[in-house]
Amino acid sequence: MPREIAIFGVYMPTLLPLLAATAAVHWSLDSVLARIGFYRLVWHPSLFRLCTFIGLYAAAGLYLYR
């Protein structure tokens, strides 16, 4: 996979569109977890949400650049 991607003639890092895709996946996962009441079991829901997003983004980046 190339390190840069051209969108409408503008070069941007490949991780930037990946950030948007990860945000969409995290938003849907977060809404499912909130709907089933998972956050009542978590000590600090905001910290858990942040760590979940970072984990998803890191996993997607590592998968992309392996």
PDB file with one MODEL, atoms N, CA, C and O in Angstrom:
MODEL        1
ATOM      1  N   MET A   1       0.844  -1.181   0.000  1.00  0.00           N
ATOM      2  CA  MET A   1       0.000   0.000   0.000  1.00  0.00           C
ATOM      3  C   MET A   1       0.887   1.242   0.000  1.00  0.00           C
ATOM      4  O   MET A   1       1.874   1.299   0.735  1.00  0.00           O
ATOM      5  N   PRO A   2       0.544   2.232  -0.818  1.00  0.00           N
ATOM      6  CA  PRO A   2       1.365   3.443  -0.856  1.00  0.00           C
ATOM      7  C   PRO A   2       1.249   4.250   0.438  1.00  0.00           C
ATOM      8  O   PRO A   2       0.250   4.175   1.153  1.00  0.00           O
ATOM      9  N   ARG A   3       2.273   5.001   0.708  1.00  0.00           N
ATOM     10  CA  ARG A   3       2.273   5.830   1.911  1.00  0.00           C
ATOM     11  C   ARG A   3       1.371   7.051   1.774  1.00  0.00           C
ATOM     12  O   ARG A   3       0.863   7.563   2.771  1.00  0.00           O
ATOM     13  N   GLU A   4       1.170   7.517   0.551  1.00  0.00           N
ATOM     14  CA  GLU A   4       0.267   8.647   0.308  1.00  0.00           C
ATOM     15  C   GLU A   4      -0.831   8.215  -0.649  1.00  0.00           C
ATOM     16  O   GLU A   4      -0.658   7.294  -1.448  1.00  0.00           O
ATOM     17  N   ILE A   5      -1.947   8.890  -0.552  1.00  0.00           N
ATOM     18  CA  ILE A   5      -3.064   8.622  -1.446  1.00  0.00           C
ATOM     19  C   ILE A   5      -3.542   9.979  -1.983  1.00  0.00           C
ATOM     20  O   ILE A   5      -3.603  10.964  -1.247  1.00  0.00           O
ATOM     21  N   ALA A   6      -3.876  10.010  -3.267  1.00  0.00           N
ATOM     22  CA  ALA A   6      -4.319  11.257  -3.884  1.00  0.00           C
ATOM     23  C   ALA A   6      -5.845  11.274  -3.929  1.00  0.00           C
ATOM     24  O   ALA A   6      -6.469  10.388  -4.512  1.00  0.00           O
ATOM     25  N   ILE A   7      -6.424  12.273  -3.319  1.00  0.00           N
ATOM     26  CA  ILE A   7      -7.879  12.475  -3.346  1.00  0.00           C
ATOM     27  C   ILE A   7      -8.124  13.863  -3.928  1.00  0.00           C
ATOM     28  O   ILE A   7      -7.781  14.871  -3.310  1.00  0.00           O
ATOM     29  N   PHE A   8      -8.716  13.910  -5.115  1.00  0.00           N
ATOM     30  CA  PHE A   8      -8.968  15.147  -5.857  1.00  0.00           C
ATOM     31  C   PHE A   8      -7.688  15.942  -6.074  1.00  0.00           C
ATOM     32  O   PHE A   8      -7.701  17.172  -6.016  1.00  0.00           O
ATOM     33  N   GLY A   9      -6.582  15.243  -6.325  1.00  0.00           N
ATOM     34  CA  GLY A   9      -5.321  15.903  -6.615  1.00  0.00           C
ATOM     35  C   GLY A   9      -4.539  16.335  -5.391  1.00  0.00           C
ATOM     36  O   GLY A   9      -3.479  16.946  -5.524  1.00  0.00           O
ATOM     37  N   VAL A  10      -5.029  16.037  -4.219  1.00  0.00           N
ATOM     38  CA  VAL A  10      -4.349  16.410  -2.980  1.00  0.00           C
ATOM     39  C   VAL A  10      -3.774  15.143  -2.366  1.00  0.00           C
ATOM     40  O   VAL A  10      -4.493  14.175  -2.117  1.00  0.00           O
ATOM     41  N   TYR A  11      -2.463  15.163  -2.126  1.00  0.00           N
ATOM     42  CA  TYR A  11      -1.819  14.022  -1.494  1.00  0.00           C
ATOM     43  C   TYR A  11      -1.982  14.103   0.014  1.00  0.00           C
ATOM     44  O   TYR A  11      -1.725  15.138   0.630  1.00  0.00           O
ATOM     45  N   MET A  12      -2.408  13.010   0.587  1.00  0.00           N
ATOM     46  CA  MET A  12      -2.557  12.944   2.044  1.00  0.00           C
ATOM     47  C   MET A  12      -2.080  11.582   2.513  1.00  0.00           C
ATOM     48  O   MET A  12      -2.082  10.623   1.741  1.00  0.00           O
ATOM     49  N   PRO A  13      -1.673  11.486   3.763  1.00  0.00           N
ATOM     50  CA  PRO A  13      -1.231  10.190   4.266  1.00  0.00           C
ATOM     51  C   PRO A  13      -2.371   9.185   4.243  1.00  0.00           C
ATOM     52  O   PRO A  13      -3.538   9.548   4.388  1.00  0.00           O
ATOM     53  N   THR A  14      -2.026   7.939   4.063  1.00  0.00           N
ATOM     54  CA  THR A  14      -3.038   6.883   3.990  1.00  0.00           C
ATOM     55  C   THR A  14      -3.748   6.720   5.336  1.00  0.00           C
ATOM     56  O   THR A  14      -4.887   6.258   5.393  1.00  0.00           O
ATOM     57  N   LEU A  15      -3.076   7.098   6.398  1.00  0.00           N
ATOM     58  CA  LEU A  15      -3.685   6.950   7.717  1.00  0.00           C
ATOM     59  C   LEU A  15      -4.821   7.951   7.968  1.00  0.00           C
ATOM     60  O   LEU A  15      -5.633   7.737   8.869  1.00  0.00           O
ATOM     61  N   LEU A  16      -4.892   9.032   7.194  1.00  0.00           N
ATOM     62  CA  LEU A  16      -5.961  10.002   7.400  1.00  0.00           C
ATOM     63  C   LEU A  16      -7.339   9.465   6.991  1.00  0.00           C
ATOM     64  O   LEU A  16      -8.280   9.596   7.774  1.00  0.00           O
ATOM     65  N   PRO A  17      -7.503   8.862   5.797  1.00  0.00           N
ATOM     66  CA  PRO A  17      -8.798   8.236   5.505  1.00  0.00           C
ATOM     67  C   PRO A  17      -9.073   7.039   6.409  1.00  0.00           C
ATOM     68  O   PRO A  17     -10.225   6.722   6.706  1.00  0.00           O
ATOM     69  N   LEU A  18      -7.997   6.377   6.842  1.00  0.00           N
ATOM     70  CA  LEU A  18      -8.154   5.268   7.768  1.00  0.00           C
ATOM     71  C   LEU A  18      -8.695   5.755   9.110  1.00  0.00           C
ATOM     72  O   LEU A  18      -9.446   5.042   9.775  1.00  0.00           O
ATOM     73  N   LEU A  19      -8.312   6.970   9.506  1.00  0.00           N
ATOM     74  CA  LEU A  19      -8.830   7.566  10.736  1.00  0.00           C
ATOM     75  C   LEU A  19     -10.337   7.771  10.642  1.00  0.00           C
ATOM     76  O   LEU A  19     -11.061   7.505  11.601  1.00  0.00           O
ATOM     77  N   ALA A  20     -10.808   8.238   9.503  1.00  0.00           N
ATOM     78  CA  ALA A  20     -12.244   8.443   9.312  1.00  0.00           C
ATOM     79  C   ALA A  20     -12.996   7.114   9.314  1.00  0.00           C
ATOM     80  O   ALA A  20     -14.084   7.016   9.881  1.00  0.00           O
ATOM     81  N   ALA A  21     -12.421   6.096   8.683  1.00  0.00           N
ATOM     82  CA  ALA A  21     -13.063   4.782   8.668  1.00  0.00           C
ATOM     83  C   ALA A  21     -13.091   4.171  10.063  1.00  0.00           C
ATOM     84  O   ALA A  21     -14.086   3.565  10.461  1.00  0.00           O
ATOM     85  N   THR A  22     -12.004   4.333  10.799  1.00  0.00           N
ATOM     86  CA  THR A  22     -11.961   3.816  12.165  1.00  0.00           C
ATOM     87  C   THR A  22     -12.949   4.552  13.052  1.00  0.00           C
ATOM     88  O   THR A  22     -13.570   3.942  13.923  1.00  0.00           O
ATOM     89  N   ALA A  23     -13.104   5.841  12.849  1.00  0.00           N
ATOM     90  CA  ALA A  23     -14.078   6.610  13.630  1.00  0.00           C
ATOM     91  C   ALA A  23     -15.501   6.114  13.373  1.00  0.00           C
ATOM     92  O   ALA A  23     -16.310   6.041  14.298  1.00  0.00           O
ATOM     93  N   ALA A  24     -15.804   5.776  12.128  1.00  0.00           N
ATOM     94  CA  ALA A  24     -17.138   5.253  11.810  1.00  0.00           C
ATOM     95  C   ALA A  24     -17.361   3.887  12.458  1.00  0.00           C
ATOM     96  O   ALA A  24     -18.436   3.619  12.995  1.00  0.00           O
ATOM     97  N   VAL A  25     -16.348   3.029  12.405  1.00  0.00           N
ATOM     98  CA  VAL A  25     -16.464   1.707  13.039  1.00  0.00           C
ATOM     99  C   VAL A  25     -16.600   1.857  14.543  1.00  0.00           C
ATOM    100  O   VAL A  25     -17.398   1.162  15.174  1.00  0.00           O
ATOM    101  N   HIS A  26     -15.815   2.771  15.123  1.00  0.00           N
ATOM    102  CA  HIS A  26     -15.883   2.979  16.576  1.00  0.00           C
ATOM    103  C   HIS A  26     -17.234   3.543  16.983  1.00  0.00           C
ATOM    104  O   HIS A  26     -17.775   3.159  18.020  1.00  0.00           O
ATOM    105  N   TRP A  27     -17.783   4.441  16.190  1.00  0.00           N
ATOM    106  CA  TRP A  27     -19.081   5.019  16.517  1.00  0.00           C
ATOM    107  C   TRP A  27     -20.171   3.948  16.539  1.00  0.00           C
ATOM    108  O   TRP A  27     -21.019   3.934  17.430  1.00  0.00           O
ATOM    109  N   SER A  28     -20.139   3.052  15.550  1.00  0.00           N
ATOM    110  CA  SER A  28     -21.148   1.993  15.515  1.00  0.00           C
ATOM    111  C   SER A  28     -20.941   0.993  16.654  1.00  0.00           C
ATOM    112  O   SER A  28     -21.913   0.544  17.260  1.00  0.00           O
ATOM    113  N   LEU A  29     -19.698   0.642  16.949  1.00  0.00           N
ATOM    114  CA  LEU A  29     -19.410  -0.264  18.064  1.00  0.00           C
ATOM    115  C   LEU A  29     -19.798   0.370  19.386  1.00  0.00           C
ATOM    116  O   LEU A  29     -20.326  -0.306  20.269  1.00  0.00           O
ATOM    117  N   ASP A  30     -19.542   1.662  19.531  1.00  0.00           N
ATOM    118  CA  ASP A  30     -19.887   2.373  20.756  1.00  0.00           C
ATOM    119  C   ASP A  30     -21.394   2.423  20.970  1.00  0.00           C
ATOM    120  O   ASP A  30     -21.869   2.277  22.097  1.00  0.00           O
ATOM    121  N   SER A  31     -22.138   2.626  19.901  1.00  0.00           N
ATOM    122  CA  SER A  31     -23.597   2.669  20.051  1.00  0.00           C
ATOM    123  C   SER A  31     -24.163   1.294  20.407  1.00  0.00           C
ATOM    124  O   SER A  31     -25.121   1.197  21.174  1.00  0.00           O
ATOM    125  N   VAL A  32     -23.578   0.238  19.856  1.00  0.00           N
ATOM    126  CA  VAL A  32     -24.032  -1.114  20.206  1.00  0.00           C
ATOM    127  C   VAL A  32     -23.722  -1.417  21.673  1.00  0.00           C
ATOM    128  O   VAL A  32     -24.566  -1.953  22.390  1.00  0.00           O
ATOM    129  N   LEU A  33     -22.512  -1.072  22.116  1.00  0.00           N
ATOM    130  CA  LEU A  33     -22.139  -1.333  23.506  1.00  0.00           C
ATOM    131  C   LEU A  33     -22.977  -0.506  24.484  1.00  0.00           C
ATOM    132  O   LEU A  33     -23.320  -0.982  25.567  1.00  0.00           O
ATOM    133  N   ALA A  34     -23.303   0.717  24.106  1.00  0.00           N
ATOM    134  CA  ALA A  34     -24.146   1.546  24.969  1.00  0.00           C
ATOM    135  C   ALA A  34     -25.581   1.011  25.019  1.00  0.00           C
ATOM    136  O   ALA A  34     -26.232   1.067  26.062  1.00  0.00           O
ATOM    137  N   ARG A  35     -26.061   0.501  23.903  1.00  0.00           N
ATOM    138  CA  ARG A  35     -27.428  -0.005  23.852  1.00  0.00           C
ATOM    139  C   ARG A  35     -27.605  -1.259  24.707  1.00  0.00           C
ATOM    140  O   ARG A  35     -28.649  -1.443  25.332  1.00  0.00           O
ATOM    141  N   ILE A  36     -26.591  -2.116  24.735  1.00  0.00           N
ATOM    142  CA  ILE A  36     -26.729  -3.346  25.530  1.00  0.00           C
ATOM    143  C   ILE A  36     -26.358  -3.130  26.995  1.00  0.00           C
ATOM    144  O   ILE A  36     -26.481  -4.050  27.803  1.00  0.00           O
ATOM    145  N   GLY A  37     -25.906  -1.927  27.345  1.00  0.00           N
ATOM    146  CA  GLY A  37     -25.615  -1.622  28.735  1.00  0.00           C
ATOM    147  C   GLY A  37     -24.245  -2.079  29.207  1.00  0.00           C
ATOM    148  O   GLY A  37     -24.047  -2.314  30.399  1.00  0.00           O
ATOM    149  N   PHE A  38     -23.303  -2.206  28.294  1.00  0.00           N
ATOM    150  CA  PHE A  38     -21.965  -2.672  28.659  1.00  0.00           C
ATOM    151  C   PHE A  38     -21.227  -1.657  29.522  1.00  0.00           C
ATOM    152  O   PHE A  38     -20.417  -2.044  30.364  1.00  0.00           O
ATOM    153  N   TYR A  39     -21.487  -0.376  29.330  1.00  0.00           N
ATOM    154  CA  TYR A  39     -20.743   0.659  30.046  1.00  0.00           C
ATOM    155  C   TYR A  39     -21.090   0.732  31.523  1.00  0.00           C
ATOM    156  O   TYR A  39     -20.395   1.408  32.282  1.00  0.00           O
ATOM    157  N   ARG A  40     -22.134   0.060  31.943  1.00  0.00           N
ATOM    158  CA  ARG A  40     -22.422  -0.026  33.384  1.00  0.00           C
ATOM    159  C   ARG A  40     -21.410  -0.919  34.091  1.00  0.00           C
ATOM    160  O   ARG A  40     -21.218  -0.802  35.301  1.00  0.00           O
ATOM    161  N   LEU A  41     -20.762  -1.813  33.344  1.00  0.00           N
ATOM    162  CA  LEU A  41     -19.787  -2.736  33.914  1.00  0.00           C
ATOM    163  C   LEU A  41     -18.360  -2.194  33.883  1.00  0.00           C
ATOM    164  O   LEU A  41     -17.465  -2.768  34.504  1.00  0.00           O
ATOM    165  N   VAL A  42     -18.145  -1.099  33.168  1.00  0.00           N
ATOM    166  CA  VAL A  42     -16.809  -0.541  32.986  1.00  0.00           C
ATOM    167  C   VAL A  42     -16.566   0.526  34.035  1.00  0.00           C
ATOM    168  O   VAL A  42     -17.455   1.320  34.345  1.00  0.00           O
ATOM    169  N   TRP A  43     -15.343   0.541  34.588  1.00  0.00           N
ATOM    170  CA  TRP A  43     -15.027   1.475  35.663  1.00  0.00           C
ATOM    171  C   TRP A  43     -15.051   2.916  35.180  1.00  0.00           C
ATOM    172  O   TRP A  43     -15.621   3.779  35.847  1.00  0.00           O
ATOM    173  N   HIS A  44     -14.442   3.192  34.032  1.00  0.00           N
ATOM    174  CA  HIS A  44     -14.355   4.558  33.515  1.00  0.00           C
ATOM    175  C   HIS A  44     -14.742   4.529  32.036  1.00  0.00           C
ATOM    176  O   HIS A  44     -13.879   4.289  31.192  1.00  0.00           O
ATOM    177  N   PRO A  45     -16.002   4.764  31.700  1.00  0.00           N
ATOM    178  CA  PRO A  45     -16.469   4.621  30.315  1.00  0.00           C
ATOM    179  C   PRO A  45     -15.736   5.506  29.303  1.00  0.00           C
ATOM    180  O   PRO A  45     -15.471   5.068  28.184  1.00  0.00           O
ATOM    181  N   SER A  46     -15.410   6.728  29.677  1.00  0.00           N
ATOM    182  CA  SER A  46     -14.722   7.609  28.724  1.00  0.00           C
ATOM    183  C   SER A  46     -13.333   7.089  28.394  1.00  0.00           C
ATOM    184  O   SER A  46     -12.914   7.123  27.237  1.00  0.00           O
ATOM    185  N   LEU A  47     -12.622   6.611  29.398  1.00  0.00           N
ATOM    186  CA  LEU A  47     -11.301   6.052  29.174  1.00  0.00           C
ATOM    187  C   LEU A  47     -11.386   4.770  28.347  1.00  0.00           C
ATOM    188  O   LEU A  47     -10.532   4.517  27.498  1.00  0.00           O
ATOM    189  N   PHE A  48     -12.400   3.977  28.594  1.00  0.00           N
ATOM    190  CA  PHE A  48     -12.597   2.759  27.818  1.00  0.00           C
ATOM    191  C   PHE A  48     -12.887   3.085  26.359  1.00  0.00           C
ATOM    192  O   PHE A  48     -12.380   2.411  25.461  1.00  0.00           O
ATOM    193  N   ARG A  49     -13.699   4.114  26.114  1.00  0.00           N
ATOM    194  CA  ARG A  49     -14.000   4.523  24.737  1.00  0.00           C
ATOM    195  C   ARG A  49     -12.745   4.995  24.021  1.00  0.00           C
ATOM    196  O   ARG A  49     -12.525   4.655  22.858  1.00  0.00           O
ATOM    197  N   LEU A  50     -11.918   5.780  24.711  1.00  0.00           N
ATOM    198  CA  LEU A  50     -10.680   6.256  24.110  1.00  0.00           C
ATOM    199  C   LEU A  50      -9.745   5.100  23.796  1.00  0.00           C
ATOM    200  O   LEU A  50      -9.168   5.045  22.710  1.00  0.00           O
ATOM    201  N   CYS A  51      -9.591   4.186  24.727  1.00  0.00           N
ATOM    202  CA  CYS A  51      -8.699   3.041  24.508  1.00  0.00           C
ATOM    203  C   CYS A  51      -9.222   2.124  23.407  1.00  0.00           C
ATOM    204  O   CYS A  51      -8.433   1.542  22.661  1.00  0.00           O
ATOM    205  N   THR A  52     -10.518   1.992  23.299  1.00  0.00           N
ATOM    206  CA  THR A  52     -11.093   1.195  22.220  1.00  0.00           C
ATOM    207  C   THR A  52     -10.791   1.826  20.863  1.00  0.00           C
ATOM    208  O   THR A  52     -10.437   1.122  19.917  1.00  0.00           O
ATOM    209  N   PHE A  53     -10.928   3.150  20.763  1.00  0.00           N
ATOM    210  CA  PHE A  53     -10.630   3.828  19.508  1.00  0.00           C
ATOM    211  C   PHE A  53      -9.152   3.705  19.154  1.00  0.00           C
ATOM    212  O   PHE A  53      -8.808   3.423  18.006  1.00  0.00           O
ATOM    213  N   ILE A  54      -8.282   3.914  20.130  1.00  0.00           N
ATOM    214  CA  ILE A  54      -6.847   3.817  19.874  1.00  0.00           C
ATOM    215  C   ILE A  54      -6.474   2.399  19.453  1.00  0.00           C
ATOM    216  O   ILE A  54      -5.659   2.215  18.549  1.00  0.00           O
ATOM    217  N   GLY A  55      -7.061   1.404  20.099  1.00  0.00           N
ATOM    218  CA  GLY A  55      -6.784   0.018  19.736  1.00  0.00           C
ATOM    219  C   GLY A  55      -7.252  -0.323  18.328  1.00  0.00           C
ATOM    220  O   GLY A  55      -6.546  -1.002  17.583  1.00  0.00           O
ATOM    221  N   LEU A  56      -8.434   0.144  17.965  1.00  0.00           N
ATOM    222  CA  LEU A  56      -8.944  -0.098  16.610  1.00  0.00           C
ATOM    223  C   LEU A  56      -8.083   0.595  15.559  1.00  0.00           C
ATOM    224  O   LEU A  56      -7.783   0.014  14.516  1.00  0.00           O
ATOM    225  N   TYR A  57      -7.689   1.832  15.831  1.00  0.00           N
ATOM    226  CA  TYR A  57      -6.878   2.594  14.889  1.00  0.00           C
ATOM    227  C   TYR A  57      -5.488   1.981  14.738  1.00  0.00           C
ATOM    228  O   TYR A  57      -4.962   1.895  13.628  1.00  0.00           O
ATOM    229  N   ALA A  58      -4.904   1.561  15.833  1.00  0.00           N
ATOM    230  CA  ALA A  58      -3.580   0.929  15.768  1.00  0.00           C
ATOM    231  C   ALA A  58      -3.646  -0.402  15.035  1.00  0.00           C
ATOM    232  O   ALA A  58      -2.761  -0.713  14.238  1.00  0.00           O
ATOM    233  N   ALA A  59      -4.671  -1.183  15.291  1.00  0.00           N
ATOM    234  CA  ALA A  59      -4.811  -2.470  14.603  1.00  0.00           C
ATOM    235  C   ALA A  59      -5.014  -2.269  13.108  1.00  0.00           C
ATOM    236  O   ALA A  59      -4.448  -3.010  12.305  1.00  0.00           O
ATOM    237  N   ALA A  60      -5.809  -1.283  12.724  1.00  0.00           N
ATOM    238  CA  ALA A  60      -6.025  -1.016  11.299  1.00  0.00           C
ATOM    239  C   ALA A  60      -4.747  -0.507  10.640  1.00  0.00           C
ATOM    240  O   ALA A  60      -4.442  -0.889   9.510  1.00  0.00           O
ATOM    241  N   GLY A  61      -4.002   0.343  11.326  1.00  0.00           N
ATOM    242  CA  GLY A  61      -2.746   0.840  10.781  1.00  0.00           C
ATOM    243  C   GLY A  61      -1.708  -0.257  10.636  1.00  0.00           C
ATOM    244  O   GLY A  61      -0.991  -0.306   9.637  1.00  0.00           O
ATOM    245  N   LEU A  62      -1.622  -1.130  11.613  1.00  0.00           N
ATOM    246  CA  LEU A  62      -0.682  -2.244  11.522  1.00  0.00           C
ATOM    247  C   LEU A  62      -1.093  -3.224  10.422  1.00  0.00           C
ATOM    248  O   LEU A  62      -0.237  -3.789   9.741  1.00  0.00           O
ATOM    249  N   TYR A  63      -2.383  -3.422  10.251  1.00  0.00           N
ATOM    250  CA  TYR A  63      -2.849  -4.306   9.188  1.00  0.00           C
ATOM    251  C   TYR A  63      -2.548  -3.694   7.815  1.00  0.00           C
ATOM    252  O   TYR A  63      -2.201  -4.406   6.873  1.00  0.00           O
ATOM    253  N   LEU A  64      -2.683  -2.385   7.715  1.00  0.00           N
ATOM    254  CA  LEU A  64      -2.452  -1.695   6.448  1.00  0.00           C
ATOM    255  C   LEU A  64      -0.980  -1.725   6.049  1.00  0.00           C
ATOM    256  O   LEU A  64      -0.665  -1.921   4.875  1.00  0.00           O
ATOM    257  N   TYR A  65      -0.086  -1.536   6.994  1.00  0.00           N
ATOM    258  CA  TYR A  65       1.335  -1.408   6.695  1.00  0.00           C
ATOM    259  C   TYR A  65       2.153  -2.652   7.004  1.00  0.00           C
ATOM    260  O   TYR A  65       3.366  -2.551   7.184  1.00  0.00           O
ATOM    261  N   ARG A  66       1.534  -3.807   7.071  1.00  0.00           N
ATOM    262  CA  ARG A  66       2.315  -5.020   7.347  1.00  0.00           C
ATOM    263  C   ARG A  66       2.994  -5.534   6.126  1.00  0.00           C
ATOM    264  O   ARG A  66       3.691  -6.547   6.186  1.00  0.00           O
TER     265      ARG A  66
ENDMDL
END
